[in-house]
Amino acid sequence: MTITESATSRFAQIGAFRIHYNDTEAGAETVVMLHGSGPGASGWTNFSRNVEPLVQAGYRVVLMDCPGWNKSSPVINTGSRSDLNAATLLGLLDHLGIEHAHIIGNSMGAHSTVAFALANPSRIGRLVLMGGGTGGPSQFVPMPTEGIKLIGQLYREPTIENLKRMMSVFVFDASSLTDELYQARLKAMLQNREHLENFVKSSTANPRQFTDYGHRLGEIAAPTLIIWGRDDRFVPFDVGLRLLWGLQNAQLHMFSRCGHWAQWEHAADFNRMVLEFLRG
């Protein structure tokens, strides 16, 4: 199989949702990747620099687009989006006949990973959490953070100017972002205006979309690698310290000169580190 977005693109009916996912299909063990909540996000755009190294190492890779993102069904969510995404992932794994998977989650995807691990401890292997994992507040940075405010503005006014404003604090070095990337992200946003509108409606109906599972982190025994950017202006690094404190079996790596997108900003080191961790 050629490892491209189109070659791995699949759909499944999971409950009320038509879910889009990418699946490389072959591999002795499965790695699931869960994307963040930015406008126009998808599994492939979040992890485009990480799929091939995992496949080359012998893993099956599944990227799930959560309800309300990319080609998956729209939803107005008034409850816990972490739990919604976790339940959808369980349905997808059952659909694919996958009993056991490692999970890598970025931002919202990390929140969803924690929710899944709490609800389905027998279905998880190792966990990798970046820029999220529990809905608790930072103890040092006013909430909502600068980046979260900019995401909200972009959802309400999806313009190229607001996209560039948000992305300028999304990564540490915005000079690495090309016009091609901006235009592709803007196109993805505008193709799914219903997703944008529903995210705003969801946030209005329930401002606390992501459950704070800080008090339950000690229930998770799975080996966990926490990866954070020192310069994350969306989810400050002390939230990563909270995960390290609460989880039974966790380790933390922090990148300097790194924002909210460690798997993209430091892709080579990220890929090496994750493969070493997954191999135990």
N, C-alpha and C positions, 0 to 999 in steps of 0.2 A: 504494500500500500504506500502511495505517495502521501507524505504527512503534510497535507494542506487543510485549510478550513473546509473547502468544498468537498474534498474527498472523504472527510470524516464526519460530515454533517448528517444528522439523523433526527427523527421525531418519534415521540412516544406519547400515548394518551395516559396520563397519570391522574386518576380521579377526574376532576372537572377541568384539568389543564392539559393543553397540548404543549408538551415540553420539547424544546429544541436542545440537542446535546451533540457533542463531538465525541467520537469513539474510535480509537485506533485498533480496537478489537483483540489483537494478539498480545499475549504476555502471561507469564505464570502468576504474577501478582498485579492487582489493580491499584492505580492511584487516581483518586477523584480530585478535581480542582474546582473550587467555588469562588466566583468573582465578587468584586465589590459593588457598591451601590451607585456609582457615578452615572450620570446621564449618558446613554449610548454604550454602556459597558456590556461586555459579553465574556464568556469563558475564554474564547479564542483571543480577543484583544488583550485581556488581562495577562494571559500566560503564553503568548506567542513565542517568547524567547525561552520557554522552559519545557515545552512538549517534546521536542525532538531528542534532547539529551536523555529524558526518561525512557523514551521508546528505544533508543539505541542501547540503553542499559537493560532492556528486557521487560519493561513494565507496560502493561496495558493502561492507557490514559483515557479517562472520561472527563469531559468538561461539561457541566450542566449549566444551562442558562436558566436562572431562577424565574418563577412567575413574575411577569411585569418587566422583563428585560429581553432585549434582542428579539428573536423569533418565537419566544415562548408566549403563552396566552397572557392577556392583560389581567390585572386584578386590582381592586381597591381593597387594601388590607387594613382592617381596623383592630387586629389583634397583634400578636407577636410575629413579626416577619422572620425572626430567627427560627421559631418553631414551624412556621409555614414552609420555609425552605428546607428544614430538616425533614419534615414529613414528605415533601416532594422528592427529596433525595432517596429516602427509604423506598418510596414507590418505584423510582427509576432503577435502583439496585435490584429490587424484586423482579421488575420487568426484564432486566438483563440477566437474571440468574446469578448475580454476584453476591456471595454470602459475606465476604470479608474484604475490606478495602482500607488502604491508607488514604487520609484526606488532607489536602492542602487548601487553606482558606485565607483569602486576603480581605481585610476590612469587614464588610458585611459577611463575606464568605467565612471569615474566622468566627464571627458570632454564630453563624449557622452550623459550623463545625462543632463548636462547643455544645450547642443545643442537640445536635445529632448524637454526639458522644454520650451525653447524659441520658438520652432516651433509648439508645441502642448500643450499650457497651460491648455486646458480643459480636457486633458487626464491624468493629474498627480495629485497625492495626496501629500504625503510628500516625501522629498528628503534627502538622506544621501550621502555625498561626502567625500571620503577619499583619500588623496594624489594626488589630481587633481581637475579639474573643470573648469579651464580656461588656455589657452595656454600662458599666459603672463609670462615673465621672473621673476626670483628672483631679488630683489634689493640688495642682500647682498652676494650671492654666484655666482661665475663665471659660465656661461652657455656655453655648456651643462654641467650638473653636473657630478660628479664622477660616479654615478650609471648609468646615461644615456649613458655615454661613454662605460661602461662595457656591457650594453645591446647590443649596436651596435657591439662590438667585438664578443659577443656570437652569434649574428645572423650570422656574417661572418665566425666564426670559432666555430661550435657547438661541443665543446669537454667537457669532464667531468671537466677538469682543469679550463676552462673558466666559466663553470656553477658554480663551487664552488667559484671562484673569485667573480662573480657577486652576488651570494647569500650571501657571507660573508659581504657585505655592504647592502644587501636588508633588512635584519632584524638586530635588535640591538644585539641579542645574537645568534650567528651562531651555538653554541653548541646544540641548540634545533633542528637543522636540522639533520635528520638521513640519513644514506646511502640509505635506502629504498626510502626516498623522493627524493634524488638526482637521483637515478637510474630511478625512475618513471618519473621524469621530463625530463631526458635525452632521455628516450625511446619515450616520447610524442613529443619531438623536432625532433628526427631522423625519426619518422614515417611520418612526414609532412615536408620533406625538401623543397617542393615547396613553402610552407608558408614562410620558412626562406628566400629563395631566393627572393620571391616576396616582402617581407618587405624591404630588402636591395634595390631592384629596385625602390620601392615606395619612399623610403627616398631619393634616388638619384634624382628621378624625381621631388620630392617636399619635401625639407627638413622640411617645416612647415606643418606637417600632422595634427596638432591639432590647430584649430582656436582659436585665442585669443578673447574671448567674454567678456573681462573685461569691455568694454564700454557699454555692454548691460545687465550686471547682474541686474541692477535696474528694469528691466522688469519682473523679476521672483518674484512672490508674494508667491509662495508655501512655507510653513514652511520647513526649511532646517537645518539639523544637519551636521555640519562640524567636522570631526574627523581626527586628524593628529598625527604623531609621532614626538616628539621633535628631534629625531635623524635621521630623514628622509634624506638620502643622494642621493635620486633620485629627489624628489620635495621638496625643503626647506619649512619650516613652514610659512615663510612670504607670500607664495602664498595662504595659508589658511586664513591669515589675510586679504588679498585682497578680497577673497570671502566674508568674514564676513563684510567688509566695503561696498561691492557693492550690496549684496542681500538685499531685503526688509525685510525679516523675518528669520534671521539666528542666530544660536548659535554655539559656537565653544568649542570642548573639545580636549585638548592636553594630550597625554600620554607621560610621561617620560620613558626612557629606551625602546624606541619603534622606529622602522624604518619605512619602507614603507608599511608594511603589518599589520596594526592595527587589522584587523578583525581576523587575525591568531595569532599574537603575544599576544594579550590581549583578546582572544575570549570570555571568560566568562563575563568580564566587558563590552565588545563591545555588546554582545547579550542582556544583561540586559538593557543597555543604549538605544539601538535601539528599543527594544520592548516598553519601557516606552515612547519614543518619538513617535512611531507610534500610540500608544493609545491616544496620545494627553493629 
